[in-house]
Amino acid sequence: LDDTKVIAVYEDKALRIWDANTGLQTCAPLVEHLGMVHVLQTHPVDKRVCMTAGYDGRIQVWDIERGRCLRTFQKPPPEVNPELGEMQTLDADAGHNAIVDGRFSPDGTSLVVADMVGHFSLFADGSGDLLMRAQADQFFSSDYNPVTRGEQGAVIDAATGRAAHLSSSTDLLCDFLGTAYPEPYQSSFQMGRLFINQIQVTTSATPRPDVAVSLQSAELANAAWQALEQGVPVE
């Protein structure tokens, strides 16, 4: 944040820290990772903190002022979808634990990492009860649409004619087979609020008019969540 430190991770999996003014290392190389490190992110608020993550499935949070590890998170193994069976059973080298991207939240209270096969894991404060509402499979209905190149070289969704990176903003949320989830998932997702609760409902967010599904208001979506969690079928 203040450009007083330079940090890097070498092929030996060690985090190194230099004083930006003197060019001298401030401590011995810090080694905690067992696999190659592909993520290095500074904390958005606290200049003393950074995180690393890599192919070993570990997320290390570091104090770069004192040169020590503050916390180690281990990416959990994936839950095997019973409909896929052995098709989804891969070892760590095949990508399930190989973290290739990660970032702190803007306020620095949580972090998210993604592995090579597209699974993401969230580490944060709190109980995580609302996160239990999320479906394990989260695909968009256009994920496997063919793509082409536009006149300016942009990647275009051949089925919709839209830029591929814009398609997901109006798509339905689906399982891995492309089957759209019922309410309240669609309304909550399109309002950008998958985890609607009683406090969040006070906003005036409205569903997107260009989505080909009958969406609910925030109040109705909240009621649907409560019914779903109480075991009441949602129409």
Salt bridges, closest charged atoms under 4 A:
ASP2 OD2 - LYS47 NZ 3.09
ASP12 OD2 - ARG16 NH2 2.87
ASP46 OD2 - ARG48 NH2 2.78
ASP56 OD2 - HIS33 ND1 3.14
ASP63 OD2 - ARG68 NE 3.92
GLU65 OE2 - LYS5 NZ 3.63
ASP115 OD2 - LYS75 NZ 3.07
ASP115 OD2 - HIS119 ND1 3.70
ASP171 OD1 - ARG162 NH2 3.84
ASP210 OD1 - ARG208 NE 3.58
GLU229 OE2 - ARG133 NE 2.39
